[in-house]
Amino acid sequence: MGRALRADAERSVRAILEAAEQVFAQDAGASMEQVAEAAGLTRITVHRRFANRQALLEALAVSAKQQLVDAIEEARPDAAPALVALHRVTANVLRVKNTWRFTLSHATAHTPAAAALWEEINTHTVELLNRAQREGLLAPDADLEWTRQVYYALLSEAINRPGVQQDPAAQDPDALATLVIDTLLHGAGPRG
């Protein structure tokens, strides 16, 4: 997929990736034919875009991680105080994680492109946590690498908590972002 795709080819790729996310979430061992059927395309069309299942998994990993990068950048974290930026980024990331639940929560293909995107995500996150620390939201001696790992774990738990898939209100990214940030900044202890 090195050269630019025509608009119809881009739509086909997007349909295949979205269908693959849904199909693999139901059956991680699903075939390319099942993905094609779910996408409303022929198996030949899917194979024209992705030579094999591994290539499809690699494209899923890159696409989902690119959407995370885009979500972080769309939040414009440098244009607001750290707390507001942290909330915007968290809500946007939760939206993407909810859409790409399978791909982002399972071991998918690790390609150089996916690794580079993951590094970009980590860099954005640490930059935001550095700002939060400078603005007094995090303790001056907080280990930001540990804080990043805890933040990622909270994001995962927010998306995967029991009952969240059955209750649309429990999936509200803004409410979940508030929960994640409140827990990150204040823990579970009493306030006051």
C-alpha positions as CSV (number, residue, x, y, z in Angstrom):
1,M,0.0,0.0,0.0
2,G,3.0,2.3,-0.7
3,R,1.3,4.4,-3.3
4,A,-1.8,6.6,-2.8
5,L,-5.0,4.6,-3.2
6,R,-7.9,5.8,-5.2
7,A,-10.9,6.8,-3.1
8,D,-12.8,3.6,-3.8
9,A,-9.8,1.5,-2.9
10,E,-9.4,3.6,0.3
11,R,-13.1,2.9,1.1
12,S,-12.5,-0.9,0.5
13,V,-9.5,-0.9,2.8
14,R,-11.4,1.0,5.5
15,A,-14.4,-1.4,5.2
16,I,-12.0,-4.4,5.4
17,L,-10.2,-3.1,8.5
18,E,-13.5,-2.3,10.2
19,A,-15.0,-5.7,9.3
20,A,-11.8,-7.4,10.5
21,E,-12.0,-5.7,13.8
22,Q,-15.6,-6.9,14.3
23,V,-15.0,-10.4,13.0
24,F,-11.7,-11.0,15.0
25,A,-13.4,-9.7,18.1
26,Q,-15.9,-12.5,17.8
27,D,-13.4,-15.1,16.6
28,A,-9.7,-14.3,16.7
29,G,-9.1,-17.2,14.3
30,A,-11.6,-16.1,11.7
31,S,-10.6,-16.5,8.0
32,M,-10.1,-13.9,5.4
33,E,-13.3,-15.1,3.7
34,Q,-15.3,-14.3,6.9
35,V,-13.8,-10.8,6.9
36,A,-14.6,-10.4,3.2
37,E,-18.2,-11.5,3.9
38,A,-18.6,-9.1,6.8
39,A,-17.1,-6.2,4.7
40,G,-19.6,-7.0,1.9
41,L,-16.7,-7.6,-0.5
42,T,-15.4,-10.6,-2.3
43,R,-12.5,-12.7,-1.0
44,I,-10.5,-11.7,-4.1
45,T,-10.9,-8.0,-3.2
46,V,-9.7,-8.6,0.3
47,H,-6.7,-10.6,-1.0
48,R,-6.0,-7.8,-3.5
49,R,-5.5,-5.4,-0.6
50,F,-4.0,-7.8,1.9
51,A,-1.9,-10.8,0.6
52,N,-2.7,-12.9,3.7
53,R,-4.1,-12.8,7.2
54,Q,-0.8,-11.6,8.7
55,A,-0.7,-8.6,6.3
56,L,-4.3,-7.8,7.4
57,L,-3.3,-8.0,11.1
58,E,-0.3,-5.8,10.4
59,A,-2.5,-3.2,8.7
60,L,-5.0,-3.4,11.6
61,A,-2.2,-2.7,14.1
62,V,-0.9,0.3,12.1
63,S,-4.3,1.7,11.5
64,A,-5.4,1.5,15.1
65,K,-2.2,3.0,16.4
66,Q,-2.3,5.8,13.8
67,Q,-5.9,6.6,14.9
68,L,-4.5,6.8,18.5
69,V,-1.9,9.3,17.4
70,D,-4.5,11.3,15.5
71,A,-6.8,11.3,18.5
72,I,-4.0,12.7,20.7
73,E,-3.1,15.4,18.2
74,E,-6.8,16.3,17.6
75,A,-7.1,17.0,21.3
76,R,-4.5,19.8,20.8
77,P,-2.9,19.1,24.2
78,D,-0.5,22.1,23.8
79,A,-3.5,24.5,23.5
80,A,-4.9,24.1,27.0
81,P,-3.8,23.7,30.6
82,A,-2.5,20.3,31.4
83,L,-5.7,19.1,33.2
84,V,-7.9,20.1,30.3
85,A,-5.5,18.6,27.8
86,L,-5.3,15.4,29.8
87,H,-9.1,15.1,29.8
88,R,-9.3,15.8,26.0
89,V,-6.6,13.4,25.2
90,T,-8.1,10.7,27.5
91,A,-11.6,11.0,26.0
92,N,-10.3,10.9,22.5
93,V,-8.1,7.9,23.2
94,L,-11.0,6.1,24.9
95,R,-13.2,6.7,21.8
96,V,-10.5,5.0,19.6
97,K,-9.9,2.2,22.1
98,N,-13.6,1.5,22.2
99,T,-13.8,1.3,18.4
100,W,-10.7,-0.8,18.0
101,R,-11.2,-2.9,21.2
102,F,-9.9,-6.2,19.7
103,T,-6.9,-4.8,17.8
104,L,-5.7,-2.6,20.7
105,S,-6.2,-5.1,23.5
106,H,-4.7,-8.2,21.8
107,A,-1.3,-9.0,20.6
108,T,-1.3,-8.0,17.0
109,A,1.5,-7.8,14.5
110,H,4.4,-5.7,15.5
111,T,5.8,-4.1,12.5
112,P,8.4,-1.3,12.3
113,A,5.5,1.1,11.4
114,A,3.4,0.0,14.3
115,A,6.4,0.3,16.6
116,A,7.2,3.8,15.4
117,L,3.6,4.8,16.0
118,W,3.7,3.3,19.5
119,E,6.8,5.3,20.3
120,E,5.1,8.4,19.1
121,I,2.1,7.7,21.4
122,N,4.5,7.1,24.3
123,T,6.3,10.4,23.6
124,H,3.1,12.4,23.4
125,T,2.0,10.8,26.7
126,V,5.2,11.5,28.6
127,E,5.2,15.1,27.3
128,L,1.7,15.6,28.6
129,L,2.6,14.0,31.9
130,N,5.7,16.3,32.1
131,R,3.4,19.3,31.7
132,A,1.0,17.9,34.3
133,Q,4.0,17.6,36.7
134,R,5.2,21.1,35.9
135,E,1.7,22.5,36.5
136,G,1.5,20.8,39.9
137,L,-1.0,18.0,39.0
138,L,1.6,15.3,39.7
139,A,4.1,15.2,42.5
140,P,7.4,16.8,41.7
141,D,9.1,13.5,42.4
142,A,6.6,11.3,40.6
143,D,8.2,8.6,38.3
144,L,6.7,9.6,35.0
145,E,7.4,6.2,33.3
146,W,5.5,4.5,36.1
147,T,2.8,7.1,35.9
148,R,2.5,6.5,32.1
149,Q,2.1,2.7,32.7
150,V,-0.5,3.3,35.3
151,Y,-2.4,5.7,33.0
152,Y,-2.3,3.1,30.2
153,A,-3.6,0.5,32.7
154,L,-6.4,2.8,33.7
155,L,-7.4,3.4,30.1
156,S,-7.5,-0.4,29.5
157,E,-9.6,-1.0,32.6
158,A,-12.0,1.8,31.8
159,I,-12.8,0.2,28.4
160,N,-12.9,-3.4,29.7
161,R,-14.7,-3.0,33.0
162,P,-17.6,-5.4,33.6
163,G,-20.9,-4.4,32.0
164,V,-19.4,-1.5,30.0
165,Q,-20.3,-3.1,26.7
166,Q,-23.9,-3.7,27.6
167,D,-24.5,-0.2,29.0
168,P,-24.2,2.7,26.6
169,A,-24.1,5.2,29.4
170,A,-21.1,3.4,30.9
171,Q,-19.3,3.9,27.5
172,D,-19.4,7.7,27.6
173,P,-15.8,8.7,26.8
174,D,-16.1,12.0,28.8
175,A,-17.3,10.2,31.9
176,L,-14.7,7.5,31.6
177,A,-12.0,10.1,31.0
178,T,-13.1,11.8,34.2
179,L,-12.9,8.5,36.1
180,V,-9.4,7.7,34.7
181,I,-8.0,11.1,35.4
182,D,-9.5,11.3,38.9
183,T,-8.1,7.9,39.7
184,L,-4.7,8.8,38.2
185,L,-4.4,12.1,40.1
186,H,-6.1,11.2,43.4
187,G,-6.1,7.4,43.7
188,A,-8.9,5.6,45.5
189,G,-8.3,7.0,49.0
190,P,-10.5,9.5,50.8
191,R,-10.4,13.2,49.7
192,G,-9.7,16.1,52.0
